[in-house]
């Protein structure tokens, strides 16, 4: 029996834009496309030495600049209305998204291809504002949950050996560790260097190459890693479609190529990290692939229960 899971179909570009917006933790923003049949002014702004394109509805900008003296944009010649927008921007400017974002000027009107991709829509201001991409500097501060599990490795060191030596290793051989000390790592990120000190490990400051600096005799000289790097720590996340109790005989009978009935499965997915459930989501289709849309996090669950 063929059974279609009837998963919701999501647009890949919109999903990626939504993810970037949610990661920014900015209130009053959503993913949206420019509305067909509406004229939009194309603007340029600068944030962190990078140029960003933005769009605002022509009529809303005219209303913002002219106030009670505003007139319908369709009653004005195209060349005249473009000059009106340029002059109004030069004289009055526009409210900035933040202190880090500076407007540079008007660059014309939205083109046909500008309507095909999702934008970051800022709502709640004097006019709708669509940003092509979201600058990192506009992201709200991130507060990491202290109980989030992270895998770390205490690496004593690395040595380079010829293949003949590696293949010839046998019981009783001794390998000399490098004198530079070890490194505490999480994935590809180095957190601290360390050295053996009696029966303990002494943490040291990393040098510029991610290795050990001179050993510190004074514990007060030990420095921790810069806190922003915590955001980049690798965390292994698993997506569990269903937990099911099976007989050992049934598992032993499984072979590659066998099919498992989906009849009893639902689209609900548990998002797992370090053996703990971080969130619940829904299995969805994104183009030709699959994804999981987060529906509820453990923080939301604990808040509702308190």
Buried (B, 14 or more C-beta within 10 A) or exposed (E): EEEEEEBEEBBEBBBEBBBBBEEBEBEEBBBBBBEEEBBBBBBBBBBEEEEBBBBBBBBBBBBBBEEEEBEEBEEBEEEEBBEBBBEBBEEEEBEEBEEEBEBEEBBEBBEEEBBEEBBBBBEEBEBBBBBBEBBEEBEEEEEEEEEEEBEEEEEEBEEEEEEEEEEEEEEEEEEEEEEBBBBBBBBEBBBBBBBEEEEEBBBBBBEEEEBBBEEBEEEEEEEEBEEEEBEEBEEEEEEEBEEEEEEEEEEEEEEEEEEEEEEEBEBBBBBBBBEEEBBBBBBBBBEEEBBBBBEEBBEEEEEEEE
